[in-house]
Amino acid sequence: MVLLDSSMKTPLIVTLILLMSSCATMVGPKGIHETDCVKFIECSEAPITIELPTHEKLLNLPPAKVPPVVAVYAFQDLTGQRKQKGNAAMFSTAVSQGTNTMLIDALKTAGNGQWFRVVERVGLDNLTRERQIVKNTRAAYEETTTLAPMLFAGIILEGGVIGYDTNIETGGRGARYLGVGMQQAYRRDIVVVHLRAVSVLTGEIILNVQTSKTILSVATGYDVFKFVELDTQLVEIEDGMTENESVTRSVRSAIEAAVYELILQGDNRGFWTIYDDTEEEETIIEEEEKDENIE
């Protein structure tokens, strides 16, 4: 049995408390092949379907009375921002280049897919080539079946990611007592999205929306730096964790919020109408009452 004097008990007890109360997890002995996903063990995760709060709002939105036909040609990153590592900028872009795909996904999510009829324009060249192949093949085999005409859009959706600013707010706090310390730091970035609806018939911009989403990064750490055994033995322990909110998910959330606001704005200005079950029920009740009065 090893006996500990009072000078060693204090730092060891504090160390155990810090390790047990820390929110940071540990990597299992199998590394990236670890499958025992208990509370304090990091391991590989299965693919998941991303359902952000803005996604749920769009999904639960009442459908349109008449779904408008819209087209998306391009919805690009217009910020020119590059990923940063410390104070140096890297070659990779800071914002995802697949924002047009995110916009199309948001449009097809709205009202559980019953809000917009989205026509393919991003891959228009591939579509027209494939239709030409079908026509040539049918003509070669003398088939009389013709292709249906392509659907044209009444509204074109334009815009993009127009802003990505880093370090708009930074801060932190920390404390240390008798060699035992804790510190926390955070950083907040912001992404801005612009979305506008253009009438194909007149070229007029009929709707215009801008949304923003903050991106939070937090770093938390604990450390023990203590001399024990008559100040001849050093105990040093560090524990910490950094959490960075996903930039891609934040951009997607801002785009979904823009689509949601665009729908509400278009309904208020009379460009389309959100279907309301209560209005239909009230109309049916009024008609039934009229029939009863006639009888």
Secondary structure, 3 states (H helix, E strand, C coil): CCCCCHHHHHHHHHHHHHHHHCCCCEECCCHHHCCCCCCCEECCCCCCCCCCHHHHHHHCCCCECCCCEEECCCCEECCCCEEEECCEEEEEECCCCCHHHHHHHHHHHHHHHCCCEEECCCCHHHHHHHHHHHHHHHHHCCCCCCCCCCCCCCEEEEEEEEEEEEEEEEEEEEEEECCEEEEEEEEEEEEEEEEEEEECCCCCEEEEEEEEEEEEEEEEEEEEEEEECCCCEEEEEEEEEEEECCHHHHHHHHHHHHHHHHHHHHHHCCCCCECCHHHHHHHHHHHHHHHHHHC
